[in-house]
């Protein structure tokens, strides 16, 4: 006589990653041997983002900037904006609208590597900012630095 046992598969058992028997605990961790390659790949972007954050802080203190999508579009229509910074998680429709107006007015646009929360923190605000329109750079050299980094 044979006895058969049927076990219900645990969550994620069909993933191509090996499990150590503790379910999903170890599956999503980065292997230590790949960590060096991962850090080398992410470092230049992080350094560039910190550089832009510092320059954006100087703009907010000494120059003139508008925060937000609607104020930025109004200033773009008037031709007052020198550069637009857009966060990475800005909605695609708004982002494409800003790109279109920047193309028409021949204004620089910079796609910020962080989210709108990160962009708000870089501006020294405690709220989310999806778009920053720079009217005057003030003491910062953000206009030349950003155009040089995007060409490279």
Secondary structure as UniProt FT lines:
FT   TURN            11..14
FT   TURN            23..28
FT   HELIX           32..62
FT   STRAND          64..67
FT   HELIX           69..78
FT   STRAND          83..86
FT   TURN            88..89
FT   HELIX           92..105
FT   STRAND          108..111
FT   HELIX           116..122
FT   TURN            123..124
FT   STRAND          131..136
FT   TURN            138..139
FT   HELIX           142..151
//
